[in-house]
Amino acid sequence: GPPCAASYILYLSRPDEAWEAAHGGALELYEMQEAAEGLPQPCAAPSASLAPEFGSMVLFAVQPGRSFHSVGEVLSADEPRLSVSGWFHAAAPPPGADETASLSQLQAVAKASREPLVRLPAPRKPLRGASAAEAGAAGLWEMVNPSYL
């Protein structure tokens, strides 16, 4: 499909109280730095951290291979992080996106640093009598798109 140009998140958690940093779940935005052979990569620490405050909306540009974000782990079992998120798409990818985004970028960094990309082992079917945890983990493999493995 068409490439993503912007992302949005509308937060719906805790309508009557401020979100506490101790609950985790913050949106983390990362600045870029040059890595091996001049290739861009995100800094190790986020440059901004935004709490999921009720009724707030975050809108940020998405640039393939140039913008990175993550969501901190939610640390409270009693306070779910609720949100609605989505993307606005562009008609065409920005110039150079094919060379600098996602798998191409990771492969270039790995090649430049001479470290192989880690590949997960192929899933194995659970054996008869396997524990519920083993059977559940094996079932997760069936839900992962093979292009991610």
Rosetta silent file (secondary structure, phi, psi, omega in degrees, C-alpha in Angstrom):
SEQUENCE: GPPCAASYILYLSRPDEAWEAAHGGALELYEMQEAAEGLPQPCAAPSASLAPEFGSMVLFAVQPGRSFHSVGEVLSADEPRLSVSGWFHAAAPPPGADETASLSQLQAVAKASREPLVRLPAPRKPLRGASAAEAGAAGLWEMVNPSYL
SCORE:     score description
SCORE:     0.000 S_00000001
   1 L     0.000  179.162 -179.666    0.000    0.000    0.000 S_00000001
   2 L   -65.796  151.561 -176.842    0.966    3.649   -0.025 S_00000001
   3 L   -71.742  150.740  177.971    3.689    4.724    2.430 S_00000001
   4 E   -74.466  135.686  178.813    2.864    6.188    5.817 S_00000001
   5 E  -111.454  -30.374  179.471    3.502    9.956    6.089 S_00000001
   6 E  -151.532  149.654  175.959    2.220   10.741    9.598 S_00000001
   7 E  -117.386  151.787  174.135    1.018    8.861   12.660 S_00000001
   8 E  -134.785  151.759  175.835   -1.478    9.932   15.273 S_00000001
   9 E  -138.122  125.492  174.710   -2.352    8.718   18.760 S_00000001
  10 E  -109.585  120.426 -175.570   -5.411    9.832   20.744 S_00000001
  11 E   -90.370  136.290 -176.302   -5.091    8.898   24.430 S_00000001
  12 L  -125.245    8.961 -177.772   -8.143    7.660   26.360 S_00000001
  13 L   -80.829  147.850  171.766   -6.623    6.463   29.662 S_00000001
  14 L    47.175   69.086 -177.410   -7.548    7.819   33.110 S_00000001
  15 L   -64.352  -23.928 -176.233  -10.121   10.532   32.251 S_00000001
  16 L  -102.110   -4.242 -176.046  -10.329   11.782   35.850 S_00000001
  17 L  -141.685  153.242  175.120   -6.650   11.706   36.823 S_00000001
  18 L   -70.638  146.875  176.651   -3.257   12.626   35.390 S_00000001
  19 L   -73.773  134.071 -179.539   -1.184    9.712   34.110 S_00000001
  20 L   -93.489  136.603  179.916    1.694    8.963   36.477 S_00000001
  21 H   -56.638  -31.914 -179.647    5.190    8.423   35.057 S_00000001
  22 H   -63.963  -17.282  177.873    5.532    5.386   37.337 S_00000001
  23 H   -78.422  -12.966 -177.732    2.821    3.664   35.228 S_00000001
  24 E    72.786 -156.084  174.514    5.137    3.666   32.168 S_00000001
  25 L    76.144   12.842 -178.993    3.541    3.606   28.705 S_00000001
  26 L   -73.291  147.710  171.587    5.076    6.894   27.490 S_00000001
  27 E   -78.183  126.881 -178.620    5.548    7.558   23.775 S_00000001
  28 E  -113.441  127.378  178.579    9.301    7.834   23.173 S_00000001
  29 E  -110.169  141.749 -174.192   10.702    9.740   20.172 S_00000001
  30 E  -119.857  136.218  171.821   14.294    9.297   19.005 S_00000001
  31 L   -80.989  164.750 -178.652   16.705   11.652   17.246 S_00000001
  32 E   -99.736  153.065  172.964   18.970   10.279   14.536 S_00000001
  33 E  -140.389  160.371  177.127   22.737    9.839   14.576 S_00000001
  34 E   -82.249  138.077  178.537   25.211    8.554   12.013 S_00000001
  35 L  -112.614 -153.590 -178.981   26.296    4.970   12.462 S_00000001
  36 H   -53.742  133.452  177.171   28.713    2.780   10.541 S_00000001
  37 H    54.708   34.372  174.539   29.637    4.142    7.119 S_00000001
  38 H    75.688    9.974  179.821   27.408    7.205    7.529 S_00000001
  39 L   -79.241  138.594  179.735   24.156    5.271    7.787 S_00000001
  40 E   -76.208  146.261  173.324   21.492    6.862   10.016 S_00000001
  41 E  -151.795  156.722 -179.162   20.254    5.107   13.125 S_00000001
  42 E   -70.869  148.885  172.723   18.253    6.191   16.181 S_00000001
  43 L   -63.207  158.025 -178.052   20.067    7.358   19.309 S_00000001
  44 L   -69.140  -33.693 -178.698   20.040    4.863   22.172 S_00000001
  45 L  -108.508  145.042  178.985   18.006    7.114   24.483 S_00000001
  46 L   -66.089  146.084  176.695   14.771    8.897   23.537 S_00000001
  47 L   -87.345  -20.201  177.704   14.969   12.654   22.929 S_00000001
  48 E  -146.557  145.706  178.709   11.365   13.138   24.076 S_00000001
  49 E  -135.227  119.776 -174.722    8.996   11.130   26.255 S_00000001
  50 E  -114.796  123.279  179.510    5.273   11.956   26.210 S_00000001
  51 L   -71.543  145.656  179.297    2.863   10.659   28.855 S_00000001
  52 L   -79.351   70.696 -177.999   -0.441    9.204   27.587 S_00000001
  53 L   -75.283  134.883 -178.953   -2.635   11.954   29.108 S_00000001
  54 L   -52.754  134.240  175.858   -6.387   11.548   28.617 S_00000001
  55 L    79.372   -5.031  178.017   -7.774   13.586   25.705 S_00000001
  56 L   -86.076  154.097  179.558   -4.364   14.509   24.311 S_00000001
  57 E  -132.431  133.807  178.759   -3.454   13.747   20.730 S_00000001
  58 E  -112.279  132.958  176.632    0.013   13.327   19.292 S_00000001
  59 E  -128.387  124.916 -178.999    0.672   13.772   15.587 S_00000001
  60 E  -142.853  149.110 -179.361    4.163   13.140   14.219 S_00000001
  61 E   -69.712  144.946  174.898    5.832   12.754   10.844 S_00000001
  62 L  -116.761  118.011  179.389    6.905    9.304    9.735 S_00000001
  63 L  -121.291  111.065 -176.500    9.981    9.258    7.535 S_00000001
  64 L   -52.232  126.030  178.909   11.097    5.768    6.482 S_00000001
  65 L    75.653    0.744 -177.059   14.557    5.072    7.880 S_00000001
  66 L  -127.679  -17.157 -179.942   14.736    8.529    9.513 S_00000001
  67 L  -127.095  134.860 -177.386   12.119    8.641   12.276 S_00000001
  68 E  -136.070  143.212  175.997   11.794    6.182   15.123 S_00000001
  69 E  -145.868  163.184  175.341    9.488    5.888   18.097 S_00000001
  70 E  -149.654  170.372  175.813    8.577    3.342   20.729 S_00000001
  71 E  -120.049  125.682  177.636    6.146    2.946   23.607 S_00000001
  72 L   -64.076  151.788  179.378    7.515    2.296   27.073 S_00000001
  73 L   -60.300  135.369  174.516    6.298   -0.774   28.885 S_00000001
  74 E   -77.927  121.925 -172.240    3.113   -0.207   30.892 S_00000001
  75 L   -99.453   -4.224 -178.489    4.158   -1.032   34.453 S_00000001
  76 L  -108.941  125.720  176.868    0.778   -0.916   36.204 S_00000001
  77 L   -74.515  -19.649 -175.946   -1.593   -3.866   36.093 S_00000001
  78 L   -96.300   -9.615 -175.808   -4.414   -1.598   37.308 S_00000001
  79 L  -124.182   89.990  179.836   -3.980    1.267   34.819 S_00000001
  80 L   -69.958  146.927  175.979   -4.353    0.219   31.169 S_00000001
  81 L   -93.220  104.407 -177.187   -2.912    2.490   28.493 S_00000001
  82 L  -104.427  135.731  179.741   -5.855    3.061   26.163 S_00000001
  83 E  -158.883  162.775  170.876   -5.485    4.832   22.849 S_00000001
  84 E  -118.937  129.767 -178.997   -6.660    5.036   19.266 S_00000001
  85 E  -133.109  160.936  179.201   -3.904    5.281   16.682 S_00000001
  86 E  -170.694 -174.120 -175.052   -3.613    5.443   12.944 S_00000001
  87 E  -137.523  150.481  168.666   -1.691    6.729    9.967 S_00000001
  88 E  -107.707  134.112 -174.983   -2.044    9.166    7.130 S_00000001
  89 E  -104.153  150.103  176.602   -0.541    7.867    3.906 S_00000001
  90 L   -94.697  162.573  179.082    1.375    9.647    1.146 S_00000001
  91 L   -70.983  -30.854 -178.066    0.832    9.078   -2.567 S_00000001
  92 L  -148.686  154.180  178.282    4.446    7.906   -3.024 S_00000001
  93 L   -68.078  153.136  177.035    7.422    7.107   -0.779 S_00000001
  94 L   -67.608  155.972  179.578    9.967    9.874   -0.182 S_00000001
  95 L   -54.952  135.465  177.077   13.159    9.750   -2.276 S_00000001
  96 L    82.853    0.018 -176.711   15.619    7.142   -0.985 S_00000001
  97 H   -61.701  -36.359 -178.340   13.084    5.351    1.212 S_00000001
  98 H   -64.916  -30.154 -177.967   13.774    1.979   -0.411 S_00000001
  99 H   -87.494  -23.767 -171.544   17.478    2.212    0.470 S_00000001
 100 H  -114.131   -0.550 -174.458   17.170    3.577    3.999 S_00000001
 101 L  -106.792  148.998  170.213   14.061    2.020    5.494 S_00000001
 102 H    48.007 -122.580 -172.296   13.410   -1.105    7.488 S_00000001
 103 H   -60.854  -40.338  178.850   15.121   -4.301    6.343 S_00000001
 104 H   -58.950  -43.313 -179.767   17.406   -2.543    3.838 S_00000001
 105 H   -65.782  -45.902  179.466   18.662   -0.237    6.575 S_00000001
 106 H   -61.545  -41.887  179.920   19.203   -3.069    9.065 S_00000001
 107 H   -65.370  -39.160  179.208   21.082   -5.161    6.505 S_00000001
 108 H   -65.694  -42.078  178.900   23.332   -2.216    5.583 S_00000001
 109 H   -65.279  -43.188  179.573   24.181   -1.516    9.226 S_00000001
 110 H   -63.894  -40.663  179.522   24.879   -5.208    9.882 S_00000001
 111 H   -65.692  -42.732 -179.016   27.081   -5.436    6.777 S_00000001
 112 H   -66.314  -34.103 -178.627   29.002   -2.285    7.708 S_00000001
 113 H   -92.011   -2.386  179.797   29.596   -3.530   11.265 S_00000001
 114 L    61.974   22.249  176.015   30.343   -7.083   10.036 S_00000001
 115 L  -107.925  129.563 -179.282   27.811   -8.477   12.512 S_00000001
 116 L   -70.285  151.495  171.936   25.134  -10.786   11.100 S_00000001
 117 L   -68.844  143.107  178.663   21.490  -10.064   11.633 S_00000001
 118 L   -79.241  131.055  177.336   20.001  -12.398   14.199 S_00000001
 119 L  -116.531  130.187  179.147   17.525  -14.838   12.711 S_00000001
 120 L   -69.522  147.260  178.267   15.087  -16.661   14.918 S_00000001
 121 L   -66.861  154.311  178.453   15.086  -20.438   14.671 S_00000001
 122 L   -63.011  143.391 -179.876   12.346  -22.057   12.653 S_00000001
 123 L   -67.370  148.995  174.651    9.330  -22.934   14.760 S_00000001
 124 L  -114.751  145.031  179.800    8.871  -26.500   15.783 S_00000001
 125 L   -70.420  139.270  178.716    5.511  -28.107   16.189 S_00000001
 126 L   -64.041  141.401  178.291    4.626  -28.888   19.793 S_00000001
 127 L   -80.364  154.953  176.233    5.016  -32.507   20.700 S_00000001
 128 L   -57.795  131.853 -178.427    2.129  -34.496   22.058 S_00000001
 129 L    88.655    7.353  178.924    2.064  -33.853   25.815 S_00000001
 130 L   -67.911  153.124  179.827    3.746  -30.426   25.535 S_00000001
 131 L   -67.931  163.325  179.012    2.967  -27.944   28.279 S_00000001
 132 H   -61.236  -38.676  179.669    0.377  -25.237   27.688 S_00000001
 133 H   -63.742  -43.550  179.133    3.158  -22.610   27.639 S_00000001
 134 H   -64.981  -43.734  179.861    5.107  -24.537   24.979 S_00000001
 135 H   -64.805  -40.087  178.376    2.000  -25.110   22.881 S_00000001
 136 H   -64.185  -43.087  179.334    1.022  -21.431   23.203 S_00000001
 137 H   -63.642  -41.201  178.865    4.472  -20.222   22.150 S_00000001
 138 H   -64.551  -36.758  178.550    4.426  -22.537   19.131 S_00000001
 139 H   -64.878  -29.772  178.304    0.979  -21.202   18.206 S_00000001
 140 H   -63.618  -34.655  179.760    2.360  -17.644   18.163 S_00000001
 141 H   -57.472  -35.643 -177.975    4.702  -18.598   15.323 S_00000001
 142 L   -69.650  -18.141 -179.112    1.678  -19.302   13.135 S_00000001
 143 L   -93.977   -8.216 -177.565    0.457  -15.724   13.646 S_00000001
 144 L   -91.294  127.764  176.407    3.721  -14.016   12.641 S_00000001
 145 L   -60.846  129.485 -177.052    4.072  -12.994    9.018 S_00000001
 146 H   -56.981  -23.783  179.588    7.103  -14.911    7.637 S_00000001
 147 H   -67.439  -16.504  177.810    8.612  -11.680    6.294 S_00000001
 148 H   -88.104   -9.671 -176.521    9.292  -10.683    9.929 S_00000001
 149 L   -96.145    0.000    0.000   11.264  -13.853   10.671 S_00000001
